[in-house]
Structures are given as C-alpha cells and as structure tokens.
Amino acid sequence: MDMYNQPWIGRTMRVVASTDATLLGREGTVVNESRNTVSLLEGERTLVLNKASITFTVDDSDVVIEGAMVGQRPEDRIHRTYRKA
C-alpha cells in the first residue's frame, strides 16, 4: 500500500517545504486529519497545518507528498488512486 493511501494518524509527519517559511522542518505526531488540515502534536502543543500550503513526509519515508494533492477526507483518500510524477 502506498504512503498516500495509508492512515496518517499516530504517525510522525515532517514538513519539507511550505509557502510559509516558519513551517519548514516542523515535525510531530499526526493527531487529527480533515479534508483541508492536518493537526500535529509537537511536544505539548497542537499545530494545525493547511494541507494545500505544505509538502511533507510521513515516518521518514522517501515519498514526498504534496498537501494540495491530498485534499480529501481521510476515508476518501485511502481508496483513491494517485498519479505518480
């Protein structure tokens, strides 16, 4: 199963690129995911990120995911087929 189709809640997410420079390198455990956002637990603080503005990796995977490409509800994203670059 591809990283795009796996559930991300409970996994470690790292932001590798963003339109907001303050988000670069942010890392935490995914605690919630909606259609447009991902919530990360960073220490004791929860950070809500807009998917459309970030590019990220999950669990130190080699797969880099563009947030704008996965703008669906998690239950819809799991069954979807994604075009590879």
Secondary structure, DSSP 8 states (H G I E B T S, - for coil): --GGGS--TTSEEEEEEESSGGGTT-EEEEEEE-SSEEEEEETTEEEEEEGGGEEEEETT-S--EEGGGG-S-HHHHTT------
